[in-house]
Amino acid sequence: MSSGFITPFLVTMLVAGCTFAIRYMPFALFGGGKEVPPIITALGEMLPPAVIAILVVYCLKSVSLVTAPHGLPEFIAVGIVAILHIWKRNNLLSIGGGTLVYMVLVQMVF
Amino acid sequence: MTTKKEILKYAFIQTLPVLFGYLFMGIAFGILLEEAGYNFFWALFISLTVYSGSMQFVLIGMLGGGMGIIAMIVLTFSVQCRHIFYGLSFIEKFKAMGKRGWYMIFSLTDETYSLLCGMKIPEELDKKKVFFTVAVLDQSYWVIGCTLGGIMGSFIGFDTTGIDFAMTALFVVIFIEQWYGFHSRIPAIVGICCGTVSLIIFGAGGFILPALIGSVCLLLLLKNTIIKEEDSQEVCQ
């Protein structure tokens, strides 16, 4: 639930500030034609798939496997998103279709 | 001389795919935010200041407070770190744009980056103006989508239980895209393992930071193997 004005405002400004700082970083660091350190380039290439994987886990963190329905709606819906996406590679179809199936599952089936 | 109208027309056609994607994801974001207890003014404010698809979805869970400042900064840097490399392709071009260059840096999202990389701008159009127009159009789609979602969220008559799955679905889709786009499977597997192990050890409340630190350490350890597998990759210039 909403928690006043100050906390969400400050959190938003912090995230906005960090986001701009990251987008500005290459211009600040390498604007003068300096070489990018290899370790930075390497991390930048390797990190995104790992971070996205962690975010998938983050989205599913509250799913309980030991109590009913044992995470079934989540696993079915994630499976459908994956199948739709591997099949058609259409973001809207995969996200829309998967979400719709999940809503039906949690509202009517489980 | 080219007119503003011609530039706008060209930029609009180029940004059409982003129009649909941003409107849809923006609406989903606005509805989720409204469900979390923040009305459309928040959606407008966040889409104007943060302007990042994946980070805004993560932000919803952070708004109420409870996460430490260090954890929030580390999480934002980890989710957004790929943006460091987007800027590298445009250092000289944005610098030449003066004040507008600052907006270009701020608005360099995944989608805008891929448009700017891929466009073959006709000779007769002013390249800098096209870049700026594309960036402004993209953000305006996003802001409109988010705000619309926030407004719709408060009027929706049907049961929206489970609509928050859109965020999970978004990350699953990005995960699959990265799986195809990246030759080495190691980073994705490292992320799944660190995320799961950390969740089991630290619980839902505080698993993100240890998972990220673990991933960075493991990736640096495995760097040589991963880079070898990646060697044939081409980077957008």
Interface residues (C-beta under 8 A of the other chain):
Chain A: M1 S2 S3 T7 P8 V11 T12 M13 L14 V15 A16 C18 T19 F20 I22 R23 Y24 M25 P26 F27 F30 G31 V36 I39 I40 T41 A42 L43 G44 E45 M46 L47 P48 P49 A50 V51 I52 A53 I54 L55 V56 V57 Y58 C59 L60 K61 S62 P73 E74 A77 V78 V81 A82 H85 I86 N91 L92 S94 I95 G96 G98 T99 Y102 M103 L105 V106 Q107
Chain B: F20 G21 F24 M25 A28 A36 G37 Y38 W42 F45 I46 T49 V50 Y51 S52 S54 M55 V58 L59 M62 L63 G64 G65 I69 M72 I73 T76 F77 S78 V79 Q80 C81 R82 H83 I84 F85 Y86 G87 L88 I91 F94 K95 I105 F106 L108 D159 T160 T161 G162 I163 F165 A166 M167 T168 A169 L170 F171 V172 V173 I174 F175 I176 Q178 W179 F182 S184 I186 P187 A188 I189 V190 G191 I192 C194 G195 T196 L199 A204 F207 I208 A211 L212 S215 V216 L219 L220 K223 I226 I227 E230 Q233
